[in-house]
Amino acid sequence: MPDTTFIAIAAIAVFLSGLSKSNFAVSVGAISVPLLALVMPAREATGMVLPILCCMDAVALIVYRREVDWKVLWIMLPGALVGTLLGWALSSLVSEAVVALAVGLISLLFVLDAWLPLRKTLTNLPPSRFWGSFWGGTAGFTSFISHTGGPPYQIYAMPLRLPPAIYAGTTAVFFATVNASKLIPFYFLGQLSFSNLELAGALLPIGFIGMASGIYLVRRVNAKFFYQFAYVLIFLLALNLLYEGTRGLFFGGA
């Protein structure tokens, strides 16, 4: 592909990562790696995105440092770190297509439940330690494989109906911790090459622009619109993951 095509796709992918890091639309960040995979190998894409995510995590922590639900984090983070270790152990065995199918199906069921609903809502119920650990672990695992920890995280966190700013701050701390825990494994897997770091540095300003856009929006939308918008994004992401996973698993095209 021409260099202009590569630059355009990479810029869009990093902008979406920045938008998701503002926690206005956390789901859209999961589209970044599939987009980059159009113009570079998927494993290289995953490695290149990680330093950008970590830099934006630092900014998100500064912005939302006083708006965090620590109870939710104490429930979810231990499982997330276990999921990261599991992802490292199985990284050479689990294909991205299988992960995409699993995350896409779970995400689709989550949205259908919220829209129909298929069962009683979890709204306003106290956080469950078991399910928080389970979904935290799932988020850590899928985040390690392809930076798609958003949907599993949201399955547990969104029904808690935290105020948008508190939700954003809690999400910022969660993924800052998860992404930092991936740096050492990614280094030993060879995904943090010099060329990847150089490209990440060049694209980082675009990520900050996306992040600034999201930070502006998250404080200016009402809670009802915030969650309606998030559910639509998760639905679209689920369809994309199901398509990419099916194509990769059965037709070798992912």
C-alpha positions in Angstrom: 0.0 0.0 0.0 1.2 3.6 -0.6 2.8 5.4 2.3 -0.1 7.9 2.3 -2.6 5.0 2.9 -0.5 3.7 5.8 -0.2 7.2 7.3 -4.0 7.8 7.0 -5.0 4.5 8.5 -2.4 4.7 11.3 -3.6 8.3 12.1 -7.2 7.2 12.3 -6.4 4.2 14.5 -4.4 6.3 16.9 -7.0 9.0 17.1 -9.6 6.4 18.0 -7.2 5.1 20.7 -7.0 8.6 22.1 -10.8 9.0 22.0 -11.2 5.8 23.9 -8.5 6.8 26.4 -10.5 9.8 27.4 -13.1 7.2 28.4 -15.8 9.0 26.5 -16.0 6.0 24.1 -13.8 3.3 25.5 -15.0 0.7 22.9 -13.7 2.5 19.9 -10.1 1.9 20.9 -10.5 -1.8 20.2 -10.9 -1.0 16.5 -7.3 0.4 16.4 -5.5 -2.9 16.1 -7.8 -4.3 13.4 -7.4 -1.1 11.4 -3.6 -1.1 11.7 -3.5 -4.8 10.8 -4.6 -3.6 7.3 -1.2 -2.1 6.8 1.1 -4.0 9.1 1.3 -7.4 10.8 -1.1 -7.7 13.7 1.5 -8.5 16.3 3.5 -5.5 15.3 0.4 -3.4 15.4 -0.4 -4.5 19.0 3.2 -3.7 20.1 3.2 -0.3 18.4 0.0 0.8 20.0 1.0 -0.2 23.6 3.5 2.7 24.2 0.9 5.2 22.9 -1.7 3.8 25.2 0.7 4.0 28.2 1.5 7.7 27.5 -2.2 8.5 27.2 -2.9 6.5 30.4 -0.6 8.9 32.2 -2.6 11.9 31.0 -5.9 10.2 31.9 -4.7 9.5 35.4 -3.9 13.2 35.9 -7.2 14.3 34.5 -9.4 11.9 36.5 -7.2 11.2 39.6 -10.0 12.5 42.0 -12.9 10.7 40.3 -12.3 7.0 40.9 -14.4 4.3 42.5 -11.7 2.3 44.3 -14.1 -0.4 45.5 -14.7 -1.5 41.9 -10.9 -1.4 41.2 -10.0 -3.6 44.2 -12.5 -6.1 42.9 -11.4 -6.1 39.2 -7.7 -5.5 39.2 -6.4 -8.7 40.8 -8.3 -10.8 38.2 -7.0 -8.5 35.4 -3.4 -9.1 36.4 -4.0 -12.8 36.4 -5.6 -12.5 32.9 -2.5 -10.6 31.7 -0.2 -13.4 32.9 -2.4 -16.0 31.3 -2.3 -14.0 28.0 1.5 -14.0 28.1 1.6 -17.8 28.8 -0.8 -18.6 25.9 0.1 -15.8 23.5 1.7 -18.3 21.1 -1.2 -20.7 21.3 -4.3 -18.6 21.1 -5.1 -17.0 17.7 -6.5 -13.5 17.5 -9.5 -15.0 15.5 -10.6 -17.1 18.5 -10.3 -14.1 20.8 -12.2 -11.9 18.4 -15.1 -14.4 18.2 -15.3 -14.8 22.0 -15.2 -11.1 22.8 -17.6 -10.3 19.9 -20.2 -12.9 21.1 -20.0 -11.7 24.7 -20.3 -8.1 23.7 -23.3 -8.8 21.5 -25.1 -10.6 24.3 -24.3 -7.8 26.7 -25.9 -5.2 24.4 -28.9 -7.3 23.6 -29.5 -7.8 27.4 -29.3 -4.0 27.9 -31.7 -3.2 25.1 -34.3 -5.9 25.4 -33.6 -6.8 28.3 -33.1 -10.6 28.5 -32.8 -10.7 32.2 -33.2 -8.4 35.3 -30.9 -5.5 35.2 -27.9 -5.3 37.5 -28.4 -1.5 37.9 -27.8 -0.2 41.4 -26.8 -3.6 42.8 -23.6 -3.7 44.9 -20.4 -4.8 43.1 -20.0 -8.6 43.0 -16.5 -9.8 43.8 -16.8 -13.0 41.9 -18.1 -11.5 38.6 -15.8 -8.5 39.0 -12.8 -10.9 39.2 -14.1 -12.9 36.3 -14.7 -10.0 34.0 -11.5 -8.3 35.1 -9.5 -11.4 34.3 -11.2 -11.6 30.9 -10.5 -8.0 30.2 -6.8 -8.5 31.2 -6.5 -11.5 28.9 -8.2 -10.0 25.8 -6.3 -6.7 26.4 -3.0 -8.6 26.2 -3.9 -10.5 23.0 -5.3 -7.6 21.0 -6.0 -4.5 23.2 -9.7 -5.5 23.3 -10.2 -5.3 27.1 -13.0 -2.7 26.8 -16.0 -4.9 26.3 -15.4 -7.4 29.1 -14.6 -4.5 31.4 -17.8 -2.8 30.4 -19.9 -5.9 31.0 -19.2 -5.6 34.7 -18.7 -1.8 35.1 -21.4 -0.3 33.0 -24.4 -1.9 34.7 -23.2 -0.3 38.0 -24.3 3.0 36.5 -21.5 5.1 37.9 -21.6 8.8 37.1 -19.9 9.4 33.7 -16.8 11.2 35.3 -16.4 8.5 38.0 -16.8 5.8 35.3 -14.1 7.5 33.3 -11.7 7.8 36.2 -12.2 4.2 37.3 -11.6 3.0 33.7 -8.5 5.2 33.4 -6.9 3.6 36.5 -7.9 0.1 35.5 -6.4 0.2 32.0 -3.4 2.2 33.1 -2.5 -0.6 35.4 -3.3 -3.4 32.9 -1.3 -1.7 30.1 1.7 -1.1 32.4 1.7 -4.7 33.3 2.0 -5.7 29.6 5.2 -3.8 29.0 7.6 -6.4 30.3 5.9 -9.4 28.5 5.7 -7.4 25.2 9.4 -6.7 25.5 10.3 -10.3 25.9 8.0 -11.3 23.1 9.8 -8.9 20.7 6.8 -6.6 20.2 8.5 -3.4 21.4 11.1 -3.1 18.6 12.9 0.2 17.9 10.9 0.7 14.7 7.7 0.2 16.6 8.8 2.7 19.3 9.8 5.2 16.6 6.5 5.0 14.8 4.6 5.2 18.2 6.5 8.4 19.0 5.6 10.0 15.6 1.9 9.1 16.0 1.5 10.1 19.7 0.4 13.7 19.1 -2.6 12.4 17.1 -3.5 10.3 20.0 -3.4 13.3 22.4 -5.7 15.2 20.0 -8.2 12.3 20.1 -7.9 12.2 23.9 -8.5 15.9 24.2 -11.6 15.6 22.1 -13.0 12.8 24.3 -12.2 14.7 27.5 -14.1 17.7 26.2 -17.2 15.5 25.4 -17.3 13.3 28.5 -17.9 16.3 30.8 -20.6 17.8 28.5 -23.0 15.0 27.9 -25.7 13.8 30.2 -25.6 10.3 31.7 -28.5 8.9 29.6 -26.9 9.9 26.3 -23.5 8.7 27.5 -24.7 5.2 28.1 -26.9 5.1 24.9 -23.9 6.1 22.9 -21.6 3.6 24.6 -24.1 0.7 24.0 -24.3 1.5 20.2 -20.5 1.6 20.0 -20.2 -1.8 21.7 -22.8 -3.3 19.4 -20.9 -2.1 16.3 -17.7 -3.3 17.8 -19.2 -6.7 18.5 -20.4 -7.1 14.9 -16.9 -6.2 13.6 -15.2 -8.7 16.0 -17.6 -11.4 15.0 -16.9 -10.8 11.3 -13.1 -10.6 11.7 -13.0 -13.6 14.0 -15.2 -15.8 11.7 -13.1 -14.7 8.6 -9.8 -15.5 10.3 -10.9 -18.8 11.9 -12.7 -20.3 8.9 -11.2 -18.6 5.9 -7.7 -17.5 7.1 -8.4 -13.9 6.2 -7.8 -12.2 9.6 
